[in-house]
């Protein structure tokens, strides 16, 4: 394993948190540690103060309770740092074998969501729909690591994961939709929070982009693409969603909630064109 540690982001606040986080993770994990990597908007572009600091740590095997507890305490300390991005960390600790090959029976790796008060949890997915959605997320993470992963320390991500095919990117997106977008239609109150309503619209843009282009795009790239490709009535909704992500604590208007539900229905309907028709040429 490489001993070189670098912080290749242009954001001093992010770097200062990483300079605390990485050595703390290594101290807790000891010989279990393989490497730590950044992905998401830090890698694909479009990062700002409303973005996640997405990371993944590769470990040699599943972590025992003692290490899990140590990492929980460490993340609680990190969240108290005097930095706006200390609570923006969102990441996973994944055993190398699980990173290389998804096993639905062994989805036990550790994960922390962004946000104040969030804590590290051991993920265990039993519901078959959610398990398939989790597989989809794993495929997209693997693709992001291979294509754009930023190495903080450890072997190159391309030595840990294999490239993801265009068809697998599409199938991963199709796998996520039922477990995420469908339940939102039954719980529209969640969309009243401007931050989550904006996130939903922009994530749907990214999914549509991946379905049509078989590639991963950043939120700003996917949003601009969707505005041009979809036009009315979605262009204005997407514009408001982009503005709304900078005011996440506000309340989304009833009109935007309803329009977001319509956008969900549109995306689900559009995705049906890709079910079991991987070789056809499809355009919106």
N, C-alpha and C positions, 0 to 999 in steps of 0.2 A: 504494500500500500504506500502511496506517495505520502511523504511527510510535509509537503508544501501546503500552506494554508493561504488562500487568497480570498479577497472580497471584491469580486468584479462587478459591483453595481455602482451606478453614478449617484447613489442616494446616501449621503453621510449618515442620516438617521438610521437607515436600514443597516448599514455597515456597522455602526456602533452597537446595535442590538446583536448582530451576528457575532461580533467579537466577544460577546459575553456568552451567547447561546451555544456556539460550537464547542468551546472548551468545556463547558458544563456538561454537555451531552457526552463528550468523550470521557470525561471523568466518571460519569455515572455508568456508562456502558462498558468501559474497559475493553477487554478482548472481544466483546460482542460487536464492537463498532467496525463497519467496513468503510462507509463514506457518507457524506452529506451533500445534497444537491438542491438547487433552486430551480423552479419551473414556473409556469403561469405567466402573468404579465411582466414579471421581471425578466423573463427569457424572451417572450414573444413581442413585448413592447406594450405601451399604453399604461404603464404603472404610474399611479399617483397616490395621494394620501388616502384615497378611498378604496385602494386595492388591497387584496390579500398579499401577505408575504408567504408564498407557497414553498414548502420544502418537503423533502423526503429523506429519511435516514435509512440506509441499508444495514441490516444486522445479519449475523451469521445464522441465527436461529430464532425461534419464538422466545420472547423474553419472559423470564420467571417473575413471580409476584414481587420479589425484592427489588428488581430493576424497574418494574412498572411503578412501584411506589416511589422510588427515587426520582424517576422522570416526572411523575406528577408533582412532587414537591419542587423540583427544579423549575417547571413551567409556572407554578404559582409565584415563585420568586421573580422570574423573568417578566411576568405580567405587571409587576410593581415598578419596573424601571421607569424612569422619568423620560419617556419617549412616546410619541404618538403611535409608533408602529409596534410597541411592545405587546399590544393586544390584537395586532393584525396578523399574528402568526397563525398559519393553518397548515398542518402537515401530518405526516404519517411515519411510523417506524415499521418497516416491512422486512421480514426475513428474506434473504437472497433467493431461496427457492421459490417463495411465493411471488417475489417480484418477477421472476423469470417465467413462471407458469402458474396461472390462476387455478386455485383449488377451492370450490365453493364449500367444501367441508371444513376447510381450515382458514376461514376468514376471521382470524383472531388478532390481527395486528392492531397496533395502537394508533389513535388518531386524536387530534385536537382541532376544533373549529376556531375561527377567529371570533373576537368579541370579548368584552369585559365579562369576567365571571366564568368563562369557559374553562374546562379542565380536560386533561388527557383521559381518554376512555379506551377500553378494549372492545374493538368492534367484533360483533358476532351476528351475522345475518342469517336468519332461518327462513323468513318468508321468501318463497320462490321468485316472486316478482322483484322484490328488493335485492335478492341475491343476483338476479340477472342485471339489474341496474348497477349493482356494485361491480359486476364483471365489466360492464361498459365503462365505468369510471376508471377501472384498472387499466383497460386497453388504452384509453385516452392519456392517462398518466404515463404509461410506458412509452407511447408515441412521443409525448412532450419531452420526456427525459432523453430519448434517443435523438430527437431532432434538435432540441434547443437547450437541453439541460445544462445548467451552470454548476461546475464542480467547485465546491468549497474546499474539500479535501477528500482523497480517496481515488480509486481507479476511475477512468473515464466511464460515463454512463453507458456508452456504446458497448463496453465490455461486460455490462451487467444485464442488459436487455437487448432483445433482437428488434429489428425494424418491424413496424406494423404495416400491413398491407392496406391499400386503399379500401378494399371491401371490408376489412375488419374495422376501419374507422367508421364506415357507414353503419355497420351492424352494431357497433358499440353505442352510437348515437341512438339508434332505434331501440336498443335495450334500456337505455336510461329513461326515455320518454314515459312509458307506462308507470314506472315507479315514482316518478317525480311530477310530471305535468298533469297526469290524470287525477291524482288526489287533490291537486290545487283547484280543480273545478268543483269539488265537493266542499272545499274550505276556502271560499273566496275572501273571507275576512283577513286571511294572511296577507293578501295583496293590498290591504288598506295602509300598510306600512310602506312609505315611499321607497325606503331602501330596498325592501324585498320585491316590491313591484318593479322597480327599475332593474334589479338583478334578473328577474324573471324574463322581462322583455329582451334584455341584452343576451341572456343565455340562449333564448330561443333563436335569436339572430345567429349566434355561433353554431347552433345545431343545424339550422337550415343551410348555413354556409358549408358545413362539413358534409351534409347529405348531397349537396349538389357538386361540390368541388373536391370531395374526398381529401380534405386537408383541414388542419386546425388553424384558426385565425384568432387574433387578439380581439377583445371587445370592440375597440374603435374601428378596426378594419372590418369586422363582421357587421357592425352597425351601419357603416357607410355603404357597404355592399348591399345590405338588405334594403336600405332606403332607396337606392338606385334600382335594384331588381324588382322590389315589390311595389314601389310607388304608393299611391293612395290606396287604402286609408292608413297604411302602416307607417309611412314615412314620418308623419307628424307625431305619432305615438312613440316611435323610436327616438325622435329628437327630444321629446319631453322626458323619456326614460334616461337618456344620457345626462340631461341637466339634473334630473332627480337624484341620481346617484351621489351628487355632491351635497344633497340635503336629506340624508337618509332618515332623520328623525321626524320629518314632517309627515303629514297625512296625504295619501294619494286621493285625488278627486274620485267621486263615484263614476264619472265618465271614463277615467283612466283605468279603473278597476274593471269595468265592463269591457273596455277595449282590449285589455290584457287577456281577459277570459276568451274573447273572440280570437285573439292572436294565438292563444293556446289551441283552440279548436282548429284554426287554420293550419297550424304546424302539425297537429296530429293527423289531420286529413291529408296533408301533403306527404307526410311520412309513409302513408300507406302505399304510395307509388313505388317505394323502395323495398317493400316486403317481398322477398323471394323473386326479385327481378333485378338481380345484381348486374346483368350484362346489358340492360336496355339503356338507351340514351334518354335522360330525363331532364327537363328544364321546367322552371316555374312558369 
